[in-house]
Amino acid sequence: MAVNNTGNAGSLSGNEVEAIEALAKSRAEIRRELSKAIVGQEAVIDQLLICLFSRGHCILEGVPGLAKTRAIRALAQTLSLSFNRIQFTPDLMPSDITGTEIIEEDKGTGVRQLRFVRGPIFANVILADEINRTPPKTQAALLEAMQEHQVTAAGFTHRLPQPFYVLATQNPIEQEGTYPLPEAQLDRFMFKILVDYPTEEEEMRIIGITTSAVDVALSRLFTAEDILALQDMVRKVPCPEHVMRYAMRLARSTRPQTGQSPSFISDYVSWGAGPRASQYLVIGGKARAILNGRYYVSTEDIRHVAHPVLRHRIVTNYGAEADGITADQLVEKLLDAVSEGATPDLDAIGAGRVLGE
């Protein structure tokens, strides 16, 4: 497909458009491979992929036994990425995840020198299991690695492998003896993904798969280099001004202090989402667009990622708790209340096509 015939590839080259086209076709293959190990959870898998190609990190929240670890491990294997699981406990120290300096003696010369032993954080995909069970000091060490993609030990900086993707899990049931992430640290996570119970039919399939002797073999569909190239391409996907303004209005409407929010936000919200939410809405919309075979972003893409982007950035007040109002319910009402604005004629500007048409 020639780029100059579509008129809507923006700054993407012909090779990049072909790569996006291949990714859109591979999405079904990724789902098919993951379905060998994971039953259902299609929405969760889609959100994990959007977050990965957006170069973001995410929190998964769900009760034990919903295959969160299995899904993340299978995703890493399918994408040819190295994987490490870190079980967060109250006695876990920062050096337990980042690594530490040890004294090593050369047996030939007797010379002693410090050598850095890398911790489990040196992998492409990190599962931070039950992150709210470890003290803030260790949580902060992980979050620094997430932000800077590096760790520092004894004055030396060690770069983390790329791509670097952190998926933290939280158990919403047991809260005694935990250290919940403050809102400022939660804001570092692009998505908060809710993992729900399977349906009755899905649970029967889960029982059949997990109680049999069948060994599931997953095919590798991408390499780390492929993922990095696609992450770079996400930034190049054109986003019309009206879509960016819609994302900004959604984020600003969550803030009761600005005077631009609906009355139900003023009634139920203490603090709303910051500017990082607007950025993640747009970049998440871009990633969803290319996963669906498009190289333009629509307001529907923004609406699709609004819940995982905003649900952990809205701080509800006592009134919301008393009335049983959740952050997700407020996001749903916002999507109904906030206007999408004037939509240009996409066909007229050549942005209405889907790749492959």
C-alpha positions, 0 to 999 in steps of 0.5 A: 500500500503506497503512503501517498495514496492514502493521504493520512499517514502524517509523518509515517514512512512507507516502511512504518505504515507497513509495520503498523499494517503487520501489527494490526494483523498480528493482533489477532495472532497474539490473542490466539496465542494467549488464548492457549494459556489464558481463557477470556480476559480479552479486554485485559489483554487489549489494555496490556498491549495498549499500555506496552506499545505506549511505553507505559506501566500499569497496575492490575487489580483483582482477587487472587486466582484470576491468572494475572501472573499467567497472563503477563508471563504468556504475554512476555513469552509471545513477544520474546521479552525477558520476564521476572516476577518480584514478590513484594513482602514487608521485609523486601529492601530496595537492593533486593530488586535493584541489585547490590555491590559485592566484594570480589577477590581475584584468586590470582592476584589477591586484588579485591574489587566491587562488582555490581550484581544485578537484581531481578528488575533487570528484565523487559517485563517485571511483575511486581506482585502485590506491590502494596505489601512492601514499605514505601522505601522499596516502592519508591525504588521501583518507581524510580526505575520505572521513570528513569529506566535505570538504577544507581548503585555506589555512584554508578548508573546501570541502564535497564534493558529496553523495552522496560514494562512494569505490571504491578498487582494489587489485592483489593481484599486484604488491606491489613498490613499493607502500604497503599501507593499514594496518589502521586505514585499511582499517577506514574502508572499509565493504566489501572486495569481491573481483572474480573471473575470469569464467566461460567463457561470460561471457568469450565474451560479454565478447569479443563486446561489447568487440570490436564497434562497438556503442555502449552507451547506459545509461539514468539511473534515479535522481538524486543527490537520490533516492540521498540520500533512500534513504540517509536511509531506510536508517537508519530501517529497523527492526532487531530486538534479536536481529539486532543482537546477532547482528551484535555476536557475529559481530564480537566472536567475531573478537577472540582477546583477549576470551576469547569467540572460538572456538578456531580464532580464537585459533589463527589471528588476531592482531587481530579486528574493532573496533566499526565492524564491528558497525555496518557489519554492521547498516547493510549488512543494512538496505540489503540489506533495502530492496534486496530489498523489505523494511523489516525486517532478518533475520540472513540479511541480516547473514550476507550482508554478513559476508564483505565487512565482516569479511575486511579487518578480521581480521589473521591470524597466521603460523600461518594463513599456514603452514596456508594459512588465509585471512580468508574461510575464518575468516569462513565458519567463524564463520558456522557457529559463532556462534549466531543466537540466538532468533528471534521470530515475525515473522508475529506482529509483522507483520514477515514480509511483503515489500513488494508482497505 
